[in-house]
């Protein structure tokens, strides 16, 4: 996923490239297709997502650190959010804009973690398991992360995980939403929480 849309209709995206981790720039695009380049430095951006209030962008940077960063639109600053040596990818915001949920390979397979964007606490592990788990979006009530899990028998299935309240909570097992012999990806929950769009 290389784009995100605010409820007001502003789109932010990472342009497609041909290399595995090409240098890219960030841009905002309105509903009429007009793009506004941002002054963020060229980096290997991937998976850009706008915060719910439209003031920041969470993005994976696929370089030697492979971490999650945030770009502040008003201050025009890039700040590193995660610091683990393994790959941190696919950031999604919680509805209150206070946390970012992401996938990390620090325990072997990609599992879900969350981090407060103010840096007050460290990373909180949300899931465990041998299958790759990636977040797509968080439900409007903040109770669940909807995403997908890659399984040997059925490939990529849409699932949801309970968004644990914090450290010490039990790790959430995947709850199936759509399971077919085909790949289901890029889950996005509707603003009213009633529907999930996916490809």
N, C-alpha and C positions, 0 to 999 in steps of 0.2 A: 504494500500500500504506500503510495507516494503522494498522497494529498489529504486535505482535510477541509471541511466547510463549516463556517459558523452559522448560527441560526439566522443571522442577518443576511446571509448569502455570500459572504466573502470566502473565496477559495484560496488556499495556499498549496503550492505543489512543488515537487522536485522534478525538474525536467529529465526526461529519459536520456540515458547515455549508452555507450557501447562497451565500455570497460567494466570490469567487475566492480570497481569502486572509483568511478571517475570523479574529478573535481566538479562541483556544481555550485550554483547560486540559488538563493531563495527568492521567491516572488509572490506577491498577493495578486489574485485575479478576482475581479468583480463579476456580477452576473451577466454583464454585457461583453465579457471576454477581454476587458482591458486589464493588462498586467502592470503592476508596479514593482520593479526590482527593489529588493531590500539591500541594505549596505552590509549585510553579513559577509564575512570573508569567504572566499571559495574554499570548500571542504568537500569531503566525500559524504554529503548529506543523503539520508535515506529515511523514509517513513515520517515525514513532517506532519505534525498535528497541532492545530490551533487550540489554545486554552479556551474554556467556555466563555470567558469574558472578552476574548479576542485581543488580549494584551501581550501574550507570549506564544512562542512556538516551541514545542518539544520535538526533538529530532534526534535520530541515531546519526552518529558520525562514524563511518566505516574506515577508520585509519588505524594507526598503530595502537590507539587506546580502545577503540570499539566501544564507546560509551554513549550514554544519553546526555544531551546538552539542551539548554533552553536559550532562545533568542528573545530578548525583551524589545518589543517594538518601539516603546517610548524612549528608553535609555539607549537603544541600539547597542546592546552588549550581549555577548555570547558567554554563557556560564556553564561549566561542567556540573552535571547533576549526579552521575554515578562514577565510581572510581575502581570498580573491580577489574582484575586483570583479564577476566574472560569476557566474551561478547555479551553486550547488553543491547537489545534491539526492540523495535516495535512499540514505541511509547504511546500510551493513551491516557487522557486526563480523566480524573474523577469529576462528576458534575459540579462540585464546589470549587474546582480548580486548585485544591490544596495538595493533591497527590498525583503522581504519575505511576501508572501500572506499566510494566515492561516485561519482556522475556529475557532470561539470562541462561547461558550455558555453564555457569559456575559450578553446578552440581552434576554435570554430565549432559543429560538431555536438556533442552530448553524448557524451563519451568517459569512460572509467573512470580514476580516480586513487585513490591510497591515502595515508593519513597516520597516523603514529604518534600515539596519543592522549596520550603524555607530552610531545609537542611537541619531541622531540629532533631531528627532521628535518623538512624541508619536504614538500610534496606530491610524490608520485612518480606520473608518468603511466604507466598500465598498457596503454592501448589507443590506437589512432588510427583515423580513418576518417571518411567523409562521412555515415554513417548514425548515427542516435541509438542509443546503447548504454546500458542501465541495468542495475545489479546487482540480483539477487534474494537471493542468499545465497552463502556460501562453503562449499566442501566440508569435511567434518570433518577431513581431513588438511591443510587449508590450501593445497592445491595449485591449486585452481581457483575462479574466480568464476563462478557460474551466473546467467544473467540473460536479457535479450532484446535483440535488435537489430531496429530498424524498417527494413525494406527496401522499395524501390519495387515490386518484383514480388510479394512474398509477405507484405507487412505485417509484423507483429511475430512474430519466430521465436525459439524458445528456443535459446540458445547457451551455450557456456562459453569462458572465457578462462583461460589460464595466469596464475596470480598470481605476477608477477615478483618475485624476491627483493629488489630494491632498485634504486637509481639505476644507470644504465648498462646495465641488462638490455634485451634486445630487446623491442619492443612486441609484444603478443600478438595474433595474428589470431583472429577468431571461429571456433569449431568448432561446427558445427550439431548440435543435439540433437533438436529437433522443428521441422520446416519444413512448413507447410501453407498453403493459400490463406487461412486464417483467422488471427485474432490469438491468440497465446499470450502470457500475461503472468504476473507474480507467481510466479516460480520459487522453490521452497523445497526444499532438499536434506534428505533424511531424516537423523536422527542417525547412522545406520550408513553413510551415503554410498551406499546401493544404489538409492534411488529419488528421483525429483523430482516433487513435487506442483506443479501450476500450474493457472491458469484460462485 
